[in-house]
């Protein structure tokens, strides 16, 4: 009967452990799925950030090219302005040359007409004039002077005509030169204008391309933000699932321990019942084998029993002989058993006390034991703290390997965790939850969720 009950209790423990293992395995599967989802989101985030980096690089190249185009456009605009000024000046100069040329042509024409008139006059009246000159001349020298005057006049007319013709040719050459320069300026103006239009078209195209890259970067950034949110959600889910797994493991261990204690208690009860039955059987044997020694006036027993059974047997034995007297040896035996039990209990209490003192001494060597606390990690980035580079709540700058956050104890409290000494310098978690500062976000993520015994050193 006893073995069957123990076996049933063992089967119950095994079933409880199996159910806990099944639940824990399901939680582990959920954690694995969350980690796979996080890895997938992280891969997508890395790709999105790489795309953003590439788009930013191309955008910067286009912005540099656009800056060069704007410089070229400004240079062309300035050059066109200068050429336009030169063209206007050449146009004014050409107009002046045209006026001077027209004036020179008129002067030459007049000179030709005057010269022609004099030649015609001399030709028509040449004989009469010479005769009159001979008659009127008082002397030969006067005659020669008059002839010389006529010759000088003719020479002057020829010189003036040549001068006017040379002036006219010079003006004509100057006009041709100005016209050629003006044509060259106009050609350059046309070329500059065409180049300016080309640069302007390139500026517009480049600006459109930059706008396109800006839109692509914005879309990629939104995608990256969404993936970052997925990664953060996966981290939160993993943390929750790990905490749930720890709770399930603790519940499983508690259930297994409770089942084991129940089995042990049941086994102890069965053993007590068996011992009680054996004691009862021993008492019966005792009643049959007992004898009364009249010479010694003492009561002899063949088997031992507890004090309550002895008294019961003594009552029954009193009916054997009216003249027999009880010597009280049974009571003395009971008293001896009681003293033995007392000494045994005292020894047990002394052992327990020494064990407790030893445990207290062990705890004192490590500080004051606070309990088995939950451990997480954080860093000084915008994801963990909202903004990056903040000081702690105590006013110090956080340091990896020293700074932890936990409410319920004063700032400066020293905590011994897994052999490392930390200082409480920040808030953000309740008492029983220690948040350990790390130097980077990746270290904080890899830390995950843990549990450890925590001791207070001061």
Secondary structure as UniProt FT lines:
FT   HELIX           2..136
FT   HELIX           140..289
FT   STRAND          291..293
FT   TURN            294..297
FT   STRAND          298..300
FT   HELIX           307..317
FT   TURN            318..320
FT   TURN            322..323
FT   HELIX           329..366
FT   STRAND          368..378
FT   HELIX           382..385
FT   TURN            393..394
FT   TURN            400..402
FT   STRAND          403..405
FT   TURN            411..412
FT   STRAND          414..417
FT   TURN            418..419
FT   STRAND          420..426
FT   TURN            431..432
FT   STRAND          433..437
FT   HELIX           441..447
FT   STRAND          450..456
//
